[in-house]
Structures are given as structure tokens and as C-alpha cells.
Amino acid sequence: MVKIQQIKLPVSCTKEDLENKIKKLLKISSDDLISWNIRRQSLDARRKPDLFFVYTVEVAVKREKQVLKKVNNKNIMSTTPVNFSYLKADKNITLKKRPVIVGSGPAGLFCAYYLVKAGLKPLIIERGEDVENRLKTVEKFWETGTLNTESNVQFGEGGAGTFSDGKLNTLVKDTKGRNQEVLKIFVEFGAPEEILYQQKPHLGTDLLIGIVKNMRNYIKSAGGEFSFSSKMTDIQIENGIIKSITINDVENVETDCLVLAIGHSARDTFMLLKNKNLPMEAKAFAVGLRIEHLQTLINLYQYGQENSSYLSAASYKLTHKCQNKRGVYSFCMCPGGFVVNASSEEKRLAVNGMSYHDRDSDNANSALIVTVVPEDFPGTDVLRGMEFQRNLEEKAYKLGKGNIPIQLYGDFVQNKTSVSLGKVNPCMKGNYSFANLRELLPEELNTSLIEGIEAFEKIIPGFSGEDSVLSGIESRTSSPVRIVRNELFESEICGIYPCGEGAGYAGGITSAAMDGLKVGEAIMKKIINFS
Ligand SMILES: Cc1cc2nc3c(=O)[nH]c(=O)nc-3n(C[C@H](O)[C@H](O)[C@H](O)COP(=O)(O)OP(=O)(O)OC[C@H]3O[C@@H](n4cnc5c(N)ncnc54)[C@H](O)[C@@H]3O)c2cc1C
């Protein structure tokens, strides 16, 4: 296979333009071209509004050696694609007790996918509803404020990431090709092919719901079983080995292989695991507020034009180091998206962001967050970070009188409650009320946020516009705890596999899914080694 990098074409280019460029670069005719595919597409906006895509492609050609000899170009080379492979259980292996996976978020689903591919028949239990019913429950919550604490934006089939922007990029480096494998699996279940090569691939809630359903049906057809509205409420351990779990306080299921893919919001389950002395440690995370701007402001900055007929809504990634040494950075940016009420507990309010595949709302939003470390919430309780989140969410709920508390940035700086909106109309899922958000966070975090927003104004003109809309609280940025595991991905309790974001080993959809594949592989290795 031949790899060609740095192919630069205007964003208006067609597949045909790219193919002609490939043939020209390789000095070959159509007859010599067997096939090609895009490996990477990134945007070059340095000469905006003239915008270019920069491609890396893989090409199969006749007489490859001769072609490579003839072209002599540093951006053209031979390559061997890395394909992810699955361990397989020997047909004769029959497990007395089947693996149980708690949680059907990306970590749980991809672990289940690995195990059924390997020939096992896991049981996947999920405290929330299946995705079809969950959608109705979440939409009812956004319309009426009636919260189902077991099925909501955090809990239910597909996990926290289902009602999201569905950004799939991750910083996790992986030599085994798991990142690409996760993207391929999303495509296998209905995601558009371009996520395989886009610099910033994203799905959007509307596509995610279909993909989750298709993945469930595949896992069931391959021998897996799902049980929804089924919460793990207890675990039974004997001599340091997992023996069984209890579902909904009534049903007992025996297992010697338990995957805990419970996510960052399973607070009651964290309490259960702490009481069962599962080794856990407090972990740093971040909190902050969401900010909304007109999407055209961000497009103008990134593309040099308010709208592009070739590109979807523009995104940004910003960081700032404050004088007080704290970092302020943008997180989970949702172009053309919505701020959502992402609460999962009564009288506690948390926000997050989502978008649909077209990213076509009027506003861009992101969380502006500040890192908080265990030292910020004194004490020895391993779950004190979780209590810190809860306190902030209780305040947010009170400030907004049960609705999302919002404030214009100008009023936030002046420490007064807003009374009317400016040119930015909130794009929100869930009702909102004006409040003074300065009363939400510790003052040191408020001043850090203001310093950060003023610094971002120098990068994106208009970012600190007085009528930019702030909302809060963004508290579920990652897990407040890590459930300790060893290099075999197992807890000190034999047979328990902490997995994904809730266990403190992932941050985001793709890295959680990759961790699911890793844990699936670790389980297979143990079974094969000990059979
Ligand atoms: C609104 C929102 C938008 C987001 N946007 C993005 C984005 O655009 N891109 C991105 O990369 N990340 C995004 N994230 C983060 C991403 O969703 C998570 O990182 C990812 O879902 C973590 O996957 P996970 O499988 O580890 O946990 P989760 O997805 O949280 O899944 C855990 C599952 O376990 C279940 N569970 C918990 N306790 C129990 C129990 N006791 N018994 C049974 N089931 C249980 C829960 O109901 C849940 O379904 C977003 C998150 C939210 C909330």
C-alpha cells in the first residue's frame, strides 16, 4: 500500500479532484490505480477565508515498487495498515458462570462487543431504560422538569454520551489500532464513513441513538443478553473473590467476572463499592460554567466567514493559565449545539452540552472549567470530590429554582443578576431562570473564569461579549474517583474489572470504548491462560 501525505485541496474539492491529484502525484494512469481511501482529512484555515483540506490517503497501485522509485517524494511512502485483532475462546471453553457487565455506556457496550466476538455470552445490566424509552423520558424531563433518577441524560442504554455532541476525538495514543477500531465499529452500526478520517469526527445525538440500538441488536444476536431498568444494588465477595451481584435489591446473579463500567455519575454505586472496601482513590476533575455565543462569531474567527457551504459549524479549543496558577480551559465544545439539563439526582442541577449531527442551532457553547484537586476539598473520605460536586449542584438547583440558572457575562463581571437577554438567545434543553452565578462557585474560581474569558477575547474577538450567556453548573466533567486496578485490569478483588470513565480510566466516548476493548481482551487472556 502507498501512503501519500500533505495533499492540499480547496474545501470545495470533490472525490474526483482528489483522485486526479493522486494519479498526478504518483504519475500513474487510471489503469494502474487499484483503489484508494482517505486516512486523514484536516482543515488548513491559515489563509481564511481561503480554506483548504489537507489529506493523507492510502493507495493500492499496480507495480508499487516501480511507482515509488519513480516519484521520489518525501510525502509518498510504502505503508502497512495496522488492523486490530480479537482473541478467540477455544470452542471447548464453556464458562460455568457468564461474565456480567454493569453499564451499557461506551465502555460496557464495547467490552460486550469484544466478548461476543470472542465467543462468550455476557449479561449486560443497565439501571436505565433502553434507548427508545429513555429518549421519551429525557424529553419529558426537559419539557416538564420531572426527573427520573434512574433514566436520564446520565443513565440509560448508551450511557452518558448518548445525549451529546458525540465528539469522537481522543488524546489516548494506542499502538494496537483500538482508536480506529472503535470508529470502524461505529461505522459498522450506522455512523457515516467520514468519521474514519475526519480530524474532529462527531456523531450527534440523533445518529447515536440509532447506533446504540444497532449495536445492542448485534450483541444480542451473537449471544449477549441485556437487562434494562436493572441496577446493581449489591455485590457478594468471598475470600477476596467476586461471587455474585444483586439486582434491584431482589435478584441474585452468580458470576466470577464482573465488569464495572458504571460511569462518572453512579454515586450510589460508588458508595456501595466503598462500603465493600473496593480499593478506590479520590481523583482530580474540573468544574465550571457553560458559555454560549452566536455560532457565526466562532465561524468568522475560524473560517473568516460567518457561514461556509462546505464546512459545518466551527469549533474552538482554548486554554489559559491564571495568575493564581489555576488553568482555565474550554471543554466539550458543542458547535451549533444546545446546553442541556444533565441532572440525575433530585434537587441537584448539572449542565452539559449536546448537538445533533447537523450542528445547526444558532449558538456555539462550551464548558469553561477550572481543575479542582482533592486538596480543594479537605478530608480523608475517598468520595469527598463527589460531595463537592453535589454541594455545587444543590446550589445551582436553588439558584435557578429548579431550572438552569443563567446570567449574561457582563452581569457576571458586575456580580448582579440579569434581567433580560441581549443578542444571544439561549439554545437549551430544559427550562432556565436568571440568577447570579457568582454565588455558585468559590470566588477564586469565579475570578479565574473571568481572567480566562478576558484572555480568550484576545484570541476570539467577541468572546467576552457582555451578552454571552453563562449557565451552570458544569460538574460532571470526569469521575471524582478511580477504582484501582492492576496491569491485568483487575481490581484487588479477584474477578472485578473496573472499566471506563466511572472507574477513572477514560474521559470521553472513544477513550471509554477503547478501555472497554482493553478490558474485554484482558478477560479473554485470563480465560485462555487458565483454561
Ligand atoms: C451531555 C453529555 C455530553 C457529552 N458529550 C461528549 C462528547 O461529545 N464526546 C465525548 O467524547 N464525550 C462526551 N461526554 C462524556 C461521555 O459521555 C463519557 O465520557 C462516556 O459516556 C463514558 O462512558 P462509560 O461507558 O465509561 O460511562 P457512561 O457512559 O456514563 O455509562 C455508564 C452506564 O452505567 C450505568 N450504571 C451506573 N451504575 C449502575 C448500576 N449500579 N447498575 C446498572 N447500571 C449502572 C449508567 O446508567 C450508564 O448508562 C458527554 C457526557 C454528557 C453527560
The ligand as an ORCA input file, in Angstrom:
! r2SCAN-3c Opt
* xyz 0 1
  C     -24.435     15.526     27.997
  C     -23.100     14.896     27.786
  C     -22.410     15.176     26.621
  C     -21.175     14.565     26.377
  N     -20.547     14.826     25.192
  C     -19.458     14.111     24.872
  C     -18.873     14.230     23.569
  O     -19.352     14.954     22.716
  N     -17.753     13.494     23.304
  C     -17.179     12.680     24.241
  O     -16.169     12.043     23.937
  N     -17.704     12.546     25.497
  C     -18.839     13.227     25.801
  N     -19.387     13.080     27.040
  C     -18.707     12.189     28.008
  C     -19.018     10.747     27.624
  O     -20.370     10.605     27.536
  C     -18.455      9.799     28.668
  O     -17.074     10.027     28.760
  C     -18.689      8.344     28.280
  O     -20.048      8.116     28.064
  C     -18.148      7.442     29.381
  O     -18.502      6.130     29.046
  P     -18.654      4.990     30.153
  O     -19.208      3.815     29.421
  O     -17.404      4.855     30.916
  O     -19.751      5.550     31.186
  P     -21.231      6.037     30.918
  O     -21.442      6.423     29.528
  O     -21.503      7.047     31.955
  O     -22.135      4.722     31.165
  C     -22.276      4.155     32.431
  C     -23.598      3.394     32.442
  O     -23.638      2.607     33.644
  C     -24.952      2.610     34.132
  N     -24.906      2.303     35.566
  C     -24.334      3.060     36.548
  N     -24.493      2.477     37.755
  C     -25.153      1.307     37.522
  C     -25.625      0.261     38.391
  N     -25.409      0.280     39.695
  N     -26.312     -0.766     37.816
  C     -26.539     -0.793     36.458
  N     -26.130      0.176     35.594
  C     -25.440      1.209     36.121
  C     -25.443      4.023     33.842
  O     -26.847      4.078     33.808
  C     -24.804      4.311     32.478
  O     -25.685      4.004     31.419
  C     -20.617     13.688     27.330
  C     -21.301     13.406     28.524
  C     -22.540     14.003     28.752
  C     -23.283     13.681     30.006
*
